[in-house]
């Protein structure tokens, strides 16, 4: 070992050596005890033993500073969490999923450790995806000149995930203070490293990236790990660029308690990794270099034994989660309008196009909150403001620090939004999740991740992000340019989904979204951006609450429920019904899909007795099926006919205008369905 390193068995003070031995012994005692809880049906039904990763995990926790840094541990990082400051009791509370578990209150899998007040983050089971969150935090650190590092830890096999490449490439490109740690034990469950990557050391896959420093260390050795982690962190702070530390480890046991490594590792290999036990090596060194006596080490081991026994009793006595609490923290309480509680205004003023309503509201909210940011593809290049120019003029007014382009990497756009919102509570982020809604699917991993962050963390964290997507057809766009996605996404709890039809509602819903905590999917009917039919006067401070539908036309004979592009078609149909058949149709513009204004819907159904649900999305699997089901379940006795639906065919939306017209709903199709229902 090099003599010029900061830490060495001969030079490190005895108190530090003692602390390390105590932490390593404590971690291993709990690591060894965890399977017993499962055997006794007490809990810890998921446990990934860390034994063999001791050196690097001790080092990660020791270099982490809760006052300046953010830590994203993965499911094998028990010692990392303990070294960073979690107590034995806190660790066991997580393992047996108690209500007082700091990470999630028993909502998330065991072995997913966190301490939110110390910036030790709750990460999901989607392995490696927290690299994007660390990059987002790093972006926040850079924007606010904060001198700290975001530390992301993971196994080497998770580096095969595409979003990990996006994260490291993005951190390199933006020059962010992020430290990526790869704990390389040679296996992804049972898959050997040779089946993951051609490079023996996976960190070398990134050697061609600019602004990135790569370190290698022996993750089994305490001193090499400590020296490398200290050096890497210091380099990041001094250079404000990312680094990777690849730590060579061994996995002494099976991947987890659901794995049997004897099925794919021979006896020689299993014995070999036991021989390289990092804790035993460190213990032998302390004795060999006469830094401790056997009696002193045994006294520390007894202290650990007593502490684990005490922690076990405390954790067992802790309360279990309350079944009644399952609806807590699904989504944060939104911003509430006092001036426009129903989302209505006088209607006075000069009409504004829908695209203008969105653009002006974005600018107004950026002036209102200086901690507001927007990024996406093509949104800030000279005079261009997105593919449809919705964000036109924003970078010129607010600067490149707040309005900037993102790479063509939708998961990166979403994941770094989640991460940056973790840095400061009043940060509000708007992203163009993709240039068209149909291109959003690569971001679904982070959409799902973000949707349950608030619930999973037991209310400790919610990503304050508005996802803007240009949605729908009627532009001759075809595949990836004309599909609707709200029906597919409405079944995912934790996300508000809004879909305005007019300029004023677009502005009001956007303002509410940007002022609210939590995640909102803001779908914009792009065919209406510049269509005069969607124009409306927009008060400067207009706000539309979530979950408040708007009755666009009063009626008594038929209820038409709609949103988005088809709202205007339904208004035309309602007028035609009255003129040609004397039928007074009530048109309800939902505006907000999740939450849904069931009260307004049911009141109208009770009044008219007949319901037609119309939307642009497919009938089969579309959001209208949920609306129809609610009506059937809650207002059946008031119905005088079946709840009918109109939407697109169960096909993709074609490119040729002839095909598009055959697929999407139009005035004629809606009128025919409405007329049939009226005469039922």
N, C-alpha and C positions, 0 to 999 in steps of 0.2 A: 504494500500500500504506500502511496506517495506520502512523503513526510511533510509536504507543504499544504496538505489538506487541513481544513479547520478542525475536523473531528478525527481523532485517533484514540485507540484504546489507552495509550500512554499519556496523552495530553488532555483528554476530556475530564473535567472535574468529577469527583466522585458522586456528588449529588445528582448531576445530570445522568450519569451511568445508572444510578439507583432508580431514578424516575423512569428511565427507558425499560429497565428490567421489570419494574413494577407494572408498567403499562402492557408490556408484552406478555407477562405472566397472567395479568388480569384478562386480557383479550383471549388468550389461549384457554384459560379456565372456562370462560363463557362459551367459547367456540366448541369446546369438548362437551360441555353440559347441554348445549342446545338440542341435540338429538333425543336426550332423555325426556324433554318436555313432550315431544311428539309420541314417544313410546307410551307415555302416561296419559295421552290424549288431553294434554293441557294446552297445547298450541305449538308454535314454531313449526308449522307444517311445511314451510319452505325455509330451508337453511342451506346456504352455500358456504362451506367451511373455507376459511382463509389461510389455514396452516400451510406454510411454505411461501407466503407472501409477506412475512412478518417485517422484514427490513424496510421495504418500500412503503408499506402501510404505516408503520411507525413514523417514517420520515414525512409522508404527506401530512399527517396530522400535526407533526411538530413544526413544520414550516408555515402551516396555515395560521393566519392571524385573524381572529374573529372581528376585530375592529376595522380591518382594512380589506380583507379578502372575502371571496365567495367560494364555497366548496361544493362540488357536485360529485358525491361518492356513488359507486355502483353497488350492486347487491352483495358483492363479496367483501366490501370494505368495512367489516366490523372493527378491526383494529384501527383503521384510519379514523373512524368515528370516535372511538375511545381515546385515541391519541389526540384528537382535535378537541376533546373535552367532554364527551358524553360519559355519564356515570354508569356504573354497573346496573343500577336500578333502571335508568333510562333505556339501557340496551335491552334488558330483559322485558321491560314493558312493551317494547316494540316486538320482540320475539313472540310473546304470547298474546299480542293484539289486544291490549287493554285500552280502556277509554282514555286513560291519561298518557298514552303513548304520544310523544312529542311529534312524531313524523306524521301520523294520520289518525290517531285515535282508534286504531284497529280497522281502518277502512282500506288500507293498502296491505300488500303482502308483507309478511315478516321478512326480516333481513334487508329492509329498505329504510336505512337510518337517516334521521334528519333532526336538526334543531334550528327552526326558522329564525329565532331571535339572535342566533349567532351566525346567520347566513350559511348554515349547513343545509342545503336544499333537499327537499323531497323529490326524488327522481322516480320515473316510472319503470315498468318492467320491460319496456321496449329498448333493448340493450343498445347503448351508445347514443341514444337520441339527445341526451342532455349535453352533448358537445355543442349543439346549436344554442342551447340556453347559456352555456358558458361564454360563447362568442358574443351573444347579445348583451350579457353583463359586461363583457370586455368593451363593447362599443359604448355602453353607458359610462364606464370608467374613463374612457378616452374623451367623450363629449364633455364630461364634467371635471376633467383634469384631476381625477382621483388616483392617488398613488397606491395601488393595490394590484392583486392578480386574481383572475378567475381560474380555479383549478378544477379540471375535469378528469375523472379517473375512470378507467374501464379495462376490460380484458382485451387481449390482442385480437381475438376472433371477431369482436364487434366492430373492429376497424374495417371489416369488409363491407359494412353497411354504407350505402351511397351517401346518406346524410352526414356521415363522419367525414367523408372526403369533402363535401360541401362546406362543412364547418371549418376544417383546417385550411382549405383553399381560401375561404372568406376571411379568416383571421389573418392569414398571410397577406392577402390583398389589402385589407383595411389596416394592417399593422396594429393589432390589438393585443393587450396584455393578458394572454391566455396561456396557461400551462396545461398541456395534454399529457396525461400519464397513462402509458400502456403497461399493464401488469401481465407479462407474457409467461404463462405456465405451459404453453405448448398445445393446449386443447381448447376447443369450443365444444363443451360437453364431451362428446366422444370423438369429435372430428379433429384429427391432428392438424397441426399448423400447415403442413405441406399441402393439404387440400384447400387451404385458405389463400395462400399467397406464394409466389415464386421466391420472394426474398426470405431468407432465413430470419431476418429481423424486420418486422413489418414496418417499423418507423422509417426504414430506408425507402419505402415506397414513396415517401414525401420529400426525398432528398433534392428533387428538382425545383421545389417551391422556393421562391424568393422571400426574403424577410422572415425566415424560419430557421431556428437553431435546433439541432437534434442532439440529444445526449443519450448515452447508454450507460447502464449501471447494473450491478449485481443486486437484484431485489431481495436476495436472501441475506445479504450482508448489511448490518445496521449502519456501519460507518460509510461504506461506499454509497448507500442510498441517501444518507443524511447529507453528505458532501455534495452529491449530484443535485439533489433537490434544492439545497441552499444556493448553489451556483446558478442553477436554472432560474430560480425565482429572482435572484439579484440581476441576472442578465436581462430578464424581461422588464424589470422596473427601470433599469438604466437605459435600455434601448427601445422600450415601448413597442416590442414585437413579440410574437408568440414563440413558444418552444415546445418540443416534445421530449419527454423522458421515457425511454423504453427500459423497463426493469425486467431482467431475466429472473424468473421465479420457478418454483415447482409447486405442483398441486399434490399435497400429500394424501388427500382423500378423494372420494368421488366428487363429481361436479356439484351435486346437491343430494339431499336425502331421498330423491326419487331416482337417482342414478346408481348403477353398479359398475364401478370402474374395473372390476375383475373380469368383466366381459370383453374388454378391449385393451387392458394393460396386463402384460404378463407379470409373473411373480418377481422376476428380476427388477423390472421397472418400479414396481410398487415398493420393493425393499430399498431400491436406490434413492427414491425421493424421501423416504423416511430418514435415511442416513444423512441427508442434507437439511435436516430440520434447522431452520434459522434460530429458533429459540435456544435449542440445545447448543448450537455453535456459539451463540453470544454468551451463554452461561459458562461454557468451557473457557472462553477468552477471559472473562472476568476473574476466573480462578487462576488461569495460567499466568496472567500478568500481575497476579496478586493485588488486584484492585479490591477484591472482596474475599472474605473467607466463606467456607461452606456454611458456617453457622449464620452468617449475615444473610446469605441468599435464602437459607431455609426460613429465616425470620420474615423476609419479604414474602415468601411463598405462603407462609401461615397467615400473614396479613391479608393477602389476596383471598385465601380460602375463607377467612372470616367475613370479608367484605362481600363475596359472592353469596355466602349463606344468608347474610343480612339482606342483600338486594333481592334474593329469591323470596324471602318472607314479605318484603315490602311490595314486590310486584304481584305476588299471589293475592295479597289483601286489597289490591287496587280494584276499582269497579270495572265491570265489563261494559261494552258499548250498549246504549239504550236503543232497542229496536225502533222506538218512536223518533229517533234522531235521524233516520235515513233521509228525510227530506230537508234537513239542514244543510246549508252551503252547496246546494245544487248550482245556484247562480247568485251573485251578489245583488243586493237591493239596488235598483237603478236610480239614476238621477231623477228627481221628481219636479215637474214644472208646477209653479204656483200661479203663473199668469195664464197658462194655457192647459189646464188640467184635463180637458177633453181633446186637446189637439185640434181646436177649431179657432178661426179668427174671423174678422168682419168681412173679409173678401175685398176690401178696398185697396187700391194701389194699381200700379202698372204691372201687367203680367210679365212673368219671367220664364224663360225656357227651363226645362228640367236640368239641363247641363249647367246652366247659369246658377240655378238654385244650389246645386251641389258645390260648384266652384266658389261661390260667394260665402257659403257656410264654412267651407274648409278654411278660407282665409280669415273669416271672422273668429273662428275657434282658435286658430294659430295666434291671433292677436290676443285673444282672451287668456290663453294658457301658454306661456313661453316654453313649457316642458312638453310640447306637442311635436310629433315627428311624423313624417310620411315617407315611405319608400316603395319601390316596385319597379317593374320593367318599363323603360322608356318614359318615365314620368318627369324627367328633369334634364332634358338635353336642349340647351339654347331656348328656343321659343316653343318647343314641343312639350306637352304636358300629358303624357299617356297616349295610348293608341287613339283615344277619342278626344284628347285635349281637355279632359276634365280637370286636371291639376295645372292648367296653363297659368303662367305668371307667378306661381308660388315660389319657385326657387329664386326668382328675381327679387321678390320681397323678403323672403325669410332666410335665404342663404343655403349653401350646400350642406351645412352642418345639420339642418333640420329637414331639408327636402333633397333627396338624392336617389340615384338609380340603384337598382339591385341587379345581381346577375340573374341569368335565366335559370333559376333554381328555386322553385316554388317552396320546397321544404325549408330552404335557407331563409327565404323571406318570412315565412311563418315562425320558424323556430327562433330566429334572432329577435323577432318582435316579442315573443314570449319571454326571452331572456332579458332584453333591455328593460322591459316593464318591471322586472324584479329589482332593478337597481335603485329605483326611487318611486315612492308610492304615488306621487302626483303626475308621473309620466303618463301621457296618453299617446297611443300609437295608432296610425291609420296605415294600412298596407293595401296596395293593389295586389291581392293574392295571386293573380295571374292576369294576363292581358284580356282573356275571355274566361268566363266562369268555367267553361268546359276544360280549360287547361289547368284547373285547380287540383286535379286528382293527385299529382305527385306530392302535394302538400297535405294530403289526408292524414298521414302519420302524425304530423304536428297539429293538425286540426283536432284529431281525436285526443292527443296528448293534452292540448290546451283546454279542451272541453271539460275534462275531469280534474284539472289542477286544483280548482277551488274545493271541490268535494273531497278529492283524494288527500289534500293537505288539511282537512278538517277546518277550513276557513282561513288558513294562514296565508294563502297566496291565491290571487286571481290575476290572470293576464289581462291587462287593461288595453284591449286591442279591438279596433274596428276593421273588419275585413271587407273591403270594397271589391265587388266583382260585377263586371258588365255581363248581364244575363239575357238569355232568350234569343228568339229568332226574328223573323220578318225583315231580315237584311240580306237574304240570299247568301248566308255564310256557310251553311253546310256543317259537316262534322267539325268538332272542336271550335265552332264559332256561333252556333245557334241552339245549343242544347240548354235545357233547364236542369238544375241540380237540387232545388230546394226539397223536392219530395224525398230524395235519397238521404238528405242530411237532417231532416226534421226529426228523425227518430233518435238522434244523439242528444242526450240531456246536457245541459250546461252551456248552451249557446242560444242567444236570442237571434231570431231570423226575421228580418223586415224586408218588405218588397213594395216600395211606393209606386204610385201611378201618376202623380202630379208633382209639379215643381215645389209647391209649398210643403207637401208631405215629405218629399225627399229631403228638403232643407231641415224640417223639424225633426225628423227621425235621425238624421245625421248628427244634429246638435245633441240630441239626447244620448245617442250612442257614444259620442266623443266625450261627454261629460260623465258618463256612467263608468263604474268599475265593472270588470268582467269582459266577456267575449261577445261580440255582436257580428253576425254575418249580414252585411248590407248589400242586398242584391238590387242592381240598377237595370231597368229595362232599356237596353241600349238603343232599341228602335225608337224610343221616345225622347232621346236626349235633345233633339232639335225639332221635334214634331210640335207644331202649334197646339195640337189637341191636348198636350200635357202641360201647357203653360198655365201659370196661375200667379196672382199677386203673392209676394212672400214678405211678411213682416221681418224686419231686421233681426228680431230676437225670437222668432217663431220656434216653438218646441212641440213635438208630438210624443206623448207617452207611449211606452211599449204596451201592447195588449189592448189598444183602443181602436176599434174599427171605426169607419166613417160611413154614415148613410149618405150616399151620393144622390139618391133620388127616393123620395117617399112613395110608397105604394101599398095596396091592400089586397091584391089578387095573387101575387106571385113574388117570392123572394129569390133574387139572383145574388149569389155570393161569389166574389171574384177578387182579383188583385193583379197588379202588373199590367202587361200589354192588353189583356182581355178586358180590363175595366172599361176602357173607352168603347170597345165593341159592345159590351153589355149596356152601356148608356145609350148607344145607337139602337140596340134591339128594344130596350125599354120604351124609347120614344116611338119606335115603329109599332110596337104592340098596342100602345095607346091610340095611335092614329088609325091603325088598320083593324084592330079587334076590340077597341075600347077597354083593353086590359091595363090595369095600373100595376106595374111591376116595381118593386122596391129593390134598389141596387145597393148592396153593401160592399164597400171596398175594405178588405181586411187590413191592409197596410202592414200589420204585424201578424206573422204566422206563429211565432213562438216568442212570447206567450200569445195565446189566442183569445180574442174577445168573445167568449162563449155567451155572455149575457146578452150582447147586442144580437147575436145570431138567433138565440132561442126566442127572444122577444119578437123578432120579426117573423119567425116560423109560426109562433102562436097567433100572430095577427093574420097571416096570409094562408097558412095551411099547405102551401106547395113550395118546393125548393128546387132550384137549379144551381148546381155548383159548377163554376166555369174557371178554368185556368189553362195556361199555355202548355204546361207540362203534360206528360202522358197521363191518360186516365188510369191505366193499370199501374198501381203503385204510386200514383201521384198524391199530392197533399189533400186533394179533394176527397179522397177516400176516408181520411181521418175526420174531416168536417162532416161528411155524410153519416159516418158512424156515430159521432157525438149527437147529431140530430135524431137519428133513429133510436138511440139509447135514452135520450133525455127529453125528447119532444114527440114521441111516437103518437101519443093520443091526440095531438093537434094536427097530424098530417092527414091530408085529403088525397094523397097520391104518393107514389114512390119518389124518393130523393134521386134526382137524375144528375148525371155529370156530363160535362163536355170538356174535352181536352184534346191533346194530340194523339195520334195513333201509336200503337206499341211498336214503334220503329225509331231508328235514328232520324234526325231531321236532314233531309237531302239538300244538295247544293243547287241543283237546277230549280228555278222558280216554280216550275210546274209541279215538281215533286214536293217542294216546300209547301205550296198551297194545298196539296192533297193531304198533307200530314198535319199541319197546324190548324187550330180552330179559327173560324172567321165569323163575320156577322151572319151569313146565311146559315151556317151550321148551328150557331147559337139560337137564332130565331126559330129554326125548325124544331129544335129540342124544346124551347120555351113554349111554342105554340102547341105542340103535342101534349105537354104537361098541363097547360091551361085547360085543354079540352079532355083531359083524362076522366 
